[in-house]
Amino acid sequence: MVVLALLFISLGLSNLSADVPSCVNCQTAGMVNGRYWATLDWASKVFVLTGIMEGIKAASSSPFSTVQGVEGCGNSNGMDNLWCTTCTVGDLMTELDAFYQVAPNKGIPVAFALTACIKRFKGGTAAELDDYVTRLRRLFNND
């Protein structure tokens, strides 16, 4: 019940701020992105990130597939790419802040940017990270 409450709270925050006229292009494929992330204060980032992480846990038994090399939950590597047992919310917030400092990353939805941050936090090589982020950019920025 707490999981659902956090998820609904974070989705509610996402929908409210993403529709604010001052937040231009804050959604990609219907999901909030780096431009939206930049509008949030610290507490809102905690709520959004916690909601995403709780949603990932809730969806862990759902069948998601691989789309253009971006793995979902339903395959053998999916959950490992979406979860970090050694990361704190603060660690991931810092990683997302740094990720979105790179202009071409701003259009990537927060949930997908989180997967790149987790790969980096878990020690992915520079080549692996570059390849993964390039795929995310192509998928969401229509390059």
C-alpha positions as CSV (number, residue, x, y, z in Angstrom):
1,M,0.0,0.0,0.0
2,V,2.8,2.4,0.8
3,V,4.5,1.5,-2.5
4,L,1.3,2.5,-4.4
5,A,0.9,5.7,-2.4
6,L,4.5,6.8,-3.2
7,L,4.1,5.9,-6.8
8,F,0.8,7.9,-7.1
9,I,2.4,10.8,-5.3
10,S,5.4,10.9,-7.6
11,L,3.2,10.5,-10.7
12,G,1.0,13.3,-9.5
13,L,4.1,15.6,-9.0
14,S,5.3,14.6,-12.5
15,N,2.0,15.5,-14.1
16,L,1.6,18.8,-12.3
17,S,5.0,20.2,-13.1
18,A,5.3,18.7,-16.6
19,D,2.2,20.8,-17.7
20,V,3.5,24.1,-16.3
21,P,4.0,26.5,-19.2
22,S,7.4,27.5,-17.9
23,C,8.5,23.9,-18.3
24,V,8.9,23.7,-22.1
25,N,9.6,20.2,-23.6
26,C,9.6,18.6,-20.2
27,Q,8.3,15.3,-21.5
28,T,9.6,12.8,-24.0
29,A,7.3,10.0,-25.2
30,G,4.9,11.0,-22.4
31,M,7.6,10.6,-19.7
32,V,9.3,13.4,-17.7
33,N,12.8,14.1,-18.8
34,G,16.0,16.1,-17.9
35,R,14.4,19.5,-18.5
36,Y,11.7,18.5,-16.0
37,W,14.3,17.2,-13.6
38,A,16.1,20.6,-13.7
39,T,13.0,22.4,-12.5
40,L,12.7,20.3,-9.3
41,D,13.9,21.2,-5.8
42,W,15.7,18.6,-3.7
43,A,12.5,17.3,-2.0
44,S,10.7,16.9,-5.3
45,K,13.6,15.0,-6.7
46,V,13.5,12.6,-3.7
47,F,9.8,12.0,-4.3
48,V,10.1,11.4,-8.1
49,L,13.2,9.2,-7.7
50,T,11.6,7.2,-4.9
51,G,8.4,6.8,-6.9
52,I,10.4,5.5,-9.9
53,M,12.4,3.1,-7.8
54,E,9.3,1.8,-6.0
55,G,7.6,1.4,-9.4
56,I,10.5,-0.6,-10.7
57,K,10.2,-3.0,-7.7
58,A,6.5,-3.3,-8.3
59,A,7.0,-4.0,-12.0
60,S,9.7,-6.6,-11.3
61,S,7.3,-9.4,-12.2
62,S,5.9,-7.7,-15.3
63,P,7.0,-8.7,-18.8
64,F,8.9,-5.9,-20.3
65,S,11.1,-6.5,-23.4
66,T,14.2,-5.1,-24.9
67,V,13.7,-2.1,-27.1
68,Q,16.7,-1.0,-29.2
69,G,19.1,-2.5,-26.8
70,V,17.5,-1.0,-23.7
71,E,16.6,-3.9,-21.5
72,G,13.3,-4.1,-19.5
73,C,12.4,-6.1,-16.5
74,G,11.2,-9.3,-18.2
75,N,14.5,-10.5,-19.5
76,S,17.5,-12.0,-17.7
77,N,19.5,-8.7,-17.4
78,G,16.6,-6.3,-17.0
79,M,16.3,-6.0,-13.2
80,D,20.0,-5.8,-12.7
81,N,20.0,-2.8,-15.0
82,L,17.2,-1.1,-13.1
83,W,18.2,-1.7,-9.5
84,C,21.3,-0.9,-7.4
85,T,21.5,-2.5,-4.0
86,T,24.5,-0.4,-3.0
87,C,23.1,3.0,-4.2
88,T,21.2,5.5,-2.1
89,V,18.6,7.9,-3.3
90,G,21.1,10.6,-2.7
91,D,23.8,8.8,-4.8
92,L,21.4,8.4,-7.7
93,M,20.2,12.0,-7.4
94,T,23.8,13.2,-7.7
95,E,24.3,10.9,-10.7
96,L,21.1,12.2,-12.4
97,D,22.2,15.8,-11.8
98,A,25.5,15.1,-13.5
99,F,23.9,13.1,-16.3
100,Y,21.6,15.9,-17.2
101,Q,24.4,18.5,-17.3
102,V,25.3,17.1,-20.7
103,A,22.9,18.9,-23.1
104,P,22.1,15.9,-25.4
105,N,20.9,14.0,-22.4
106,K,18.2,16.4,-21.4
107,G,15.6,14.8,-23.6
108,I,16.1,11.3,-22.1
109,P,13.2,10.3,-19.7
110,V,14.3,10.2,-16.0
111,A,13.5,6.5,-15.7
112,F,15.8,5.6,-18.6
113,A,18.5,8.1,-17.5
114,L,18.4,6.3,-14.1
115,T,19.4,3.0,-15.9
116,A,22.5,4.8,-17.3
117,C,23.4,6.2,-13.9
118,I,23.1,2.8,-12.3
119,K,25.4,1.3,-15.0
120,R,27.9,4.0,-14.2
121,F,27.6,3.6,-10.4
122,K,28.1,-0.2,-10.8
123,G,31.4,0.4,-12.6
124,G,30.5,0.2,-16.3
125,T,33.4,0.9,-18.6
126,A,33.6,4.2,-20.5
127,A,32.9,2.4,-23.8
128,E,29.9,0.5,-22.4
129,L,28.4,3.7,-20.9
130,D,29.0,5.7,-24.1
131,D,27.3,3.0,-26.2
132,Y,24.4,2.8,-23.9
133,V,23.9,6.6,-23.6
134,T,24.2,6.9,-27.4
135,R,21.4,4.3,-27.8
136,L,19.2,6.3,-25.3
137,R,19.9,9.5,-27.2
138,R,18.9,7.9,-30.5
139,L,15.8,6.4,-29.0
140,F,14.5,9.5,-27.4
141,N,16.1,12.5,-29.1
142,N,15.2,11.3,-32.7
143,D,18.8,11.9,-33.8
